Amino acid sequence: MAERALDHLAVSAAFMPLARHGCVAKVVVDESLCAQLFLDPEWVSANPQFVESLSRDLAEQSLPVRLVSDRIIIDVSANQTRSQVLELAANLQSQLSELGSYMEQGAAERVVPTTKGGNDQELLRNVPPHHGT
C-alpha cells in the first residue's frame, strides 16, 4: 500500500511531540513543510556544551536538519514519505536525548473517584422495574 503525500498535518504530528523536550521552547511547522524547533534559552544557557555538540552531531549525519542561532530547522520535502519523516523525528529525538535533553512527562491524568452510596446509588434505587425481567 503506497503512502499518501505529506501534508502540514503529517509533518506537525511527527515533530510536535518534540516540544516536550527540555531544550525546546516551541515547535512551528509552516505550510512549506519546514519544521522549526525553537531552543529554550534558559535550558541552553544551563547546558553550554549542548549547542556545540548538537552542531557537530548534525554535521556528521546526512539529515536535512540545520542548526541556526536559536533554533533547529528541519527541511522536509513533499516527496518524502510519512515513514521517513517519522524516522527523522525519532532520530532527532534520540539525538537530543543523547545530548542531555529529556522529554517531560505529560500531565498526569486526573481520576475522580466515585463515592459508594453517593448519588449513583440513589439513582439506582429509584429505577422502575423493567417489563419482561
C-alpha positions in Angstrom: 0.0 0.0 0.0 1.5 3.3 -1.1 1.8 6.1 1.5 -0.1 9.3 0.8 1.8 12.5 0.1 2.9 14.5 3.0 0.9 17.4 4.3 1.1 20.0 7.0 -0.8 17.8 9.5 1.5 14.8 9.0 4.7 16.9 9.4 3.2 18.6 12.5 2.2 15.2 14.0 5.8 14.0 13.6 7.6 17.0 15.1 5.1 18.4 17.7 6.0 15.8 20.3 9.5 17.2 20.4 8.1 20.3 22.0 8.0 18.2 25.3 11.9 18.1 25.2 13.5 20.3 27.9 15.7 22.1 25.3 12.8 23.0 23.1 10.7 26.1 23.8 8.2 25.6 20.9 7.8 23.9 17.6 6.4 25.6 14.5 5.6 23.9 11.2 4.8 26.2 8.3 2.9 25.5 5.1 6.1 24.8 3.1 6.6 21.8 5.5 9.6 23.4 7.2 9.6 22.5 10.9 11.4 24.7 13.4 12.3 23.7 16.9 13.0 26.9 18.9 15.5 26.3 21.6 14.7 27.3 25.2 17.4 29.9 26.0 17.3 29.1 29.8 17.9 25.4 29.1 20.7 26.1 26.6 22.4 28.5 28.9 22.3 25.9 31.7 23.8 23.4 29.3 26.6 25.3 27.5 28.0 22.3 25.6 24.6 21.4 24.1 24.6 23.7 21.0 28.3 22.8 20.1 27.7 19.1 20.5 24.4 19.2 18.5 26.0 21.2 15.8 28.9 18.7 15.5 26.5 15.7 15.5 24.2 17.2 12.9 27.2 17.9 10.6 28.3 14.3 10.9 24.9 13.0 9.8 23.2 13.3 6.4 20.0 14.6 7.8 18.1 17.6 6.3 18.5 19.4 9.6 20.3 22.8 10.2 21.1 24.5 13.5 21.0 28.3 13.5 21.4 30.5 16.5 18.2 29.8 18.4 16.5 27.0 16.5 16.8 23.7 14.7 15.4 23.8 11.2 14.2 20.6 9.5 13.6 20.9 5.8 11.0 18.3 4.8 10.4 17.8 1.1 6.9 16.8 -0.2 8.4 13.7 -1.9 9.4 12.2 1.4 7.1 9.5 2.9 5.4 9.8 6.3 7.6 6.9 7.5 10.8 8.8 6.5 9.6 11.9 8.3 8.6 9.9 11.4 12.1 8.2 11.3 13.7 11.7 11.0 11.8 12.9 14.0 12.7 9.8 16.0 16.4 10.2 15.1 16.3 13.9 16.2 14.5 13.0 19.4 17.1 10.3 20.2 19.9 12.7 19.4 18.5 15.4 21.7 18.2 12.8 24.5 21.8 11.6 24.0 22.9 15.2 24.5 21.1 15.5 27.8 17.7 16.9 26.9 14.9 14.6 28.1 11.2 14.7 27.3 8.9 15.9 30.0 6.2 13.5 31.0 2.7 14.6 30.0 0.3 15.9 32.6 -0.9 13.2 34.9 -4.4 12.1 34.2 -6.7 13.2 36.9 -9.0 10.5 38.1 -12.0 11.4 40.2 -13.0 8.5 42.4 -16.7 7.8 42.8 -18.1 7.5 46.3 -20.0 4.5 47.3 -23.5 5.3 48.4 -23.5 8.6 46.7 -25.9 10.0 44.2 -25.3 7.0 41.9 -26.7 4.6 44.5 -29.8 6.8 45.0 -30.5 6.8 41.2 -30.2 3.0 41.0 -32.6 2.6 43.9 -35.2 4.7 42.0 -35.1 2.8 38.7 -38.5 1.4 38.0 -38.7 -2.4 37.3 -38.4 -3.3 33.6 -41.2 -5.3 32.0 -40.2 -8.9 31.0 -37.5 -9.4 33.5 
